[in-house]
Amino acid sequence: MIYASLSRDYHGSFNKLKNFFDSSKSELTFFDEFVKKLLDTSLLESPLIFNFNTLSPDLNKNHFVIIKQFLTDNNIDNQIQNVSITTSYQHLLKLAIDLRNRYFHFAVGGQRNIRSIDIIENDVFFKIINEELCNWLSIIYFDILAVSANK
């Protein structure tokens, strides 16, 4: 309902919503479109910095390389080798989905999946991602609440 209320074209948003639920498009595709409609562009373009600052240089390098696999050069705004990668929040959902698909679901399609042995200290690795993802989801949730309260 919030998605439809944010749209200026009732019939267009109805058809778009219908297509999301009738076709092979996923709820994640809908969520991505919803976020783009809900949030201000400046927030989507805000910098997102992944810091790899553990005590182990091998661990930092491993996590840096894995995250970099999921971001194109166009999506990386800045990087300090094995220390940090800066992208923007608009790329976080795709990053999380791709990580999930290639690590937890062993996605197919010509890309090499990530195995547990590929990630040194996978709890530390996913903590880096999960903290940013939880923050991002909180921002989205509060924006939904703000829109709902104003209606």
C-alpha angles and dihedrals in degrees: 000000000000089000091054093045091054092052120089091208114064096188092044093051091045091052092045092051091046091052092051091057099036100047136054091271112120134231087251090061089051091048091052091051091045092053091050090052095042102045130064115252091239090060092049090051094048113122119264114197123197108200120200100194107145123136092254119079089199091055092048091050093048094051093043092053094048095050090046090056089065098048125069119224088253090058095051112085096178139353138186108200110260091346109073146346122206121203131143133267092250088073098047098086093051090046092052093046093048092048091049093048096047097040108032101024102030093229118211130217107105097296121117113248124228116245128198090253090057093064118065108215095357092192090062091045095052091043088064091052097038095053091055093042093051090049090050093048089050091054090050092047093051091049089052089051091049092051091046092049092051094052 
